[in-house]
């Protein structure tokens, strides 16, 4: 069984479609939240995920778009984009976002956006934070997003190992406990502009990170047409 794991699409339909076109045959698509926010096509992204039967969890931007007070914690650019998103989305998109759970389990995997301890807001960016989350992980593997950075924190001989995977990197999770981040589809922040995602082979008990190019300029043009903040537009050119 092959499963694609996507996170932080952020209303970037052009990037999502590039990822889906590159997948090949998969048996399921799981998403880790922040489906909307920042980008220009929230309805299109949600429609696409609905079409392919993707399952997943709510991110802080998804909660804010559905009307939550998470927007109060956003920086000015993120807030401006979210106010646009709230005004732009269709009722069907708002209903879909509202229905997303904060936590979801599939087989031996726990899905969250931020962390096991705080699914909407905590960033897993260091070994101490990862260790605290591994302590409350109830399945062998935790899948998370939010940081926009491809990453693994894996237990080994009582220690926690941090790995920063690149395109084509493979991680075998048989007999391991680990926290795994696929990186961001719609707004990478590791200095690489290509969309990042993960493909898991559940039979082989391994996962592989993939990067795919997309038409960044097309997304940026749509953002300009929507009047979204210039800084959010420009950062797509640098993957930051």
Secondary structure, 3 states (H helix, E strand, C coil): CEEEEECCCCCCHHHHHHHHHHCCCCCEEEECCCCCCCCCCHHHHHHHHHHCCCEEECCHHHHHHCCCHHHHHCCHHHHHHHHHHHHHCCHHHHHHHHHCECCEEECCEEECCCCCCCCCCCCCCCHHHHHHHHCCCCCCEEEECCCCCCEEEEEECCEEEEECCCCCCEEECCCCCEEEECCCCCCCCCCCCCEEEEEEECCCCEEEEEEECCCHHHHHHHHHHHCCCHHHHHHCCCCC
